[in-house]
Amino acid sequence: MSTPASPPSPALAPSRLAEPVRTVPSIDASGSCRKPDYPPISRRLEETGTVILEFLIDVDGTVTDSRIAGSSGHSRLDEAARQALTLCAFKPGTLDGRPEKSWARLRYTWSLN
């Protein structure tokens, strides 16, 4: 008498690779990041507005590139914000806990008080 064949073993589901854990860069609160100086001519002309800036943050937290993603409507204000914020210290973004170069986006609003 023959023994019945054992049922086939169920196929194992392919293992799912863990999604990488990524953090975004941020301004280092412990570092010094002073408010940009209002350009005197812009103050006299009562120019105001919001500029959107993008920065490439290196693994050491320094800015290696920057650009204006959205203008305040006044080039003096845009450039003053870009120049000032390139001097800030940042915490770099990470991928699985390791620092990596990554872009950050900041919004700066110029207003007369």
C-alpha positions in Angstrom: 0.0 0.0 0.0 1.3 3.4 -0.8 1.4 6.3 1.6 -0.5 9.4 0.5 1.7 12.3 -0.6 2.0 15.0 1.9 0.3 18.3 0.9 2.7 20.9 -0.6 4.0 23.4 1.9 2.5 26.8 1.5 4.6 29.3 -0.3 6.3 31.8 1.9 5.3 35.3 1.3 8.2 37.3 0.0 9.8 39.3 2.8 9.1 43.0 2.8 12.0 45.2 2.9 11.8 47.9 5.6 11.1 51.3 4.2 14.1 53.7 4.8 13.6 56.1 7.6 14.3 59.7 6.4 14.3 62.9 8.3 14.4 66.4 6.9 16.9 69.0 7.7 16.1 71.8 10.2 17.6 74.9 11.6 19.8 74.0 14.5 18.1 75.8 17.4 21.3 75.6 19.5 23.3 77.4 16.7 23.1 81.1 16.1 20.7 82.1 13.3 20.0 85.8 13.5 17.1 87.5 11.9 18.1 89.1 8.5 18.7 92.8 8.5 15.9 94.8 6.8 17.6 96.5 3.8 17.4 100.3 4.6 16.1 101.2 1.1 13.4 98.6 1.4 12.4 100.0 4.8 12.2 103.5 3.4 10.1 102.3 0.5 8.0 100.3 2.9 8.5 97.0 1.0 7.1 93.9 2.6 6.4 90.4 1.5 7.2 86.7 1.9 10.0 84.9 0.2 10.3 81.1 -0.1 13.9 79.9 0.0 15.4 76.5 -0.7 18.7 75.4 0.7 20.9 72.4 0.0 22.2 71.3 3.4 25.4 69.3 3.5 26.0 66.4 5.9 27.8 68.8 8.3 24.8 71.1 8.5 26.3 73.9 6.2 24.5 75.4 3.3 26.2 74.5 0.0 23.6 76.0 -2.4 20.5 78.2 -2.2 17.8 79.5 -4.4 14.7 81.7 -4.3 11.7 79.4 -4.9 9.1 82.2 -4.5 9.8 85.9 -4.5 8.5 88.5 -2.0 8.1 90.8 -5.0 11.2 92.7 -4.0 14.6 91.5 -5.1 16.4 93.3 -2.2 14.3 91.5 0.4 14.7 88.1 -1.4 18.5 88.4 -1.6 18.8 89.7 2.0 16.9 86.7 3.3 18.8 84.3 1.2 22.2 85.7 2.3 21.3 85.8 6.0 19.9 82.3 6.1 22.9 80.7 4.3 24.9 81.6 7.5 22.6 79.6 9.8 23.6 76.3 11.2 21.3 73.4 10.2 20.8 69.9 11.4 21.2 67.8 8.2 18.5 65.4 7.0 19.2 61.7 7.6 18.5 58.4 5.9 18.4 55.5 8.3 20.1 57.6 10.9 23.0 58.7 8.7 23.3 62.4 7.7 22.7 63.0 4.0 22.7 66.1 1.7 19.2 67.3 1.2 17.1 70.3 0.3 15.2 72.3 2.9 12.5 74.9 2.2 12.0 78.0 4.4 9.5 80.8 4.3 10.6 84.2 5.6 8.1 87.1 5.9 9.3 90.7 5.9 7.0 93.1 7.7 7.4 96.6 9.1 6.6 96.9 12.8 
